[in-house]
């Protein structure tokens, strides 16, 4: 089964019988069968068959280093924020 995961697609949340993933029309597409046994396809990224994006997974986690100083205002290394003055 494959689920449509694109939030603006009219089939969002519906599940279909998965057939295969193939590169067609210059992009990876998921082919599936609907309730009328018709072979249809959608872009891979619009379904839950797409692999997990590693950047999105890492970005959703905790920050591995402090981004601000102890007072919560400036950089953790104590340098002032903003541009350096021109010399």
C-alpha positions in Angstrom: 0.0 0.0 0.0 1.1 3.6 -0.7 -0.4 6.7 0.9 -0.7 10.1 -0.8 1.1 12.5 1.6 1.0 15.8 -0.3 -1.1 18.0 1.9 -2.8 19.9 -1.0 -3.6 16.8 -3.2 -7.3 15.9 -3.3 -6.3 12.2 -2.5 -4.4 13.3 0.6 -4.4 10.4 3.1 -5.9 7.8 0.8 -4.1 4.5 0.3 -3.7 2.6 -2.9 -2.2 -0.7 -4.0 1.5 -0.1 -4.7 2.9 -1.4 -8.0 6.3 0.0 -8.5 8.6 3.1 -8.6 9.9 4.1 -12.0 11.6 7.1 -13.5 9.1 8.5 -16.0 8.8 12.0 -17.5 12.2 12.9 -16.0 11.2 12.2 -12.4 10.7 9.2 -10.0 7.0 8.3 -10.0 5.0 5.8 -7.9 2.6 3.6 -9.9 -0.4 2.3 -8.1 -3.8 0.7 -8.8 -7.0 2.5 -7.7 -10.3 0.9 -6.7 -11.3 0.6 -10.4 -8.1 -1.3 -11.2 -6.8 1.6 -13.2 -3.0 2.1 -13.2 -2.2 5.6 -12.0 1.0 7.4 -10.9 2.1 10.4 -8.8 5.5 11.9 -8.2 7.4 9.9 -5.6 7.7 12.9 -3.2 3.9 13.2 -3.0 3.6 9.8 -1.3 4.9 8.0 1.7 7.0 5.8 -0.5 9.6 8.5 -0.7 12.8 7.9 1.3 13.2 9.9 4.5 15.0 13.2 3.9 18.0 13.0 6.3 18.3 16.8 6.5 14.7 17.2 7.6 15.1 14.4 10.2 18.3 16.0 11.7 16.8 19.5 11.6 13.8 18.3 13.6 16.0 17.1 16.5 17.7 19.0 19.3 20.4 21.6 18.7 23.8 19.9 19.3 25.5 23.2 20.3 24.4 26.4 22.0 23.4 29.2 19.6 23.4 31.9 22.2 25.3 33.1 25.2 24.3 32.5 28.8 22.1 35.6 28.8 20.3 34.3 25.8 21.2 37.4 23.7 24.5 37.0 21.9 26.7 34.3 20.4 28.0 31.7 22.9 31.6 32.7 22.4 30.9 36.3 23.7 31.6 38.1 20.5 29.2 41.0 19.8 26.4 40.4 17.3 26.1 42.2 14.0 28.6 43.4 11.4 32.2 44.1 12.1 33.1 47.8 11.6 34.8 48.6 8.4 38.5 49.5 8.6 
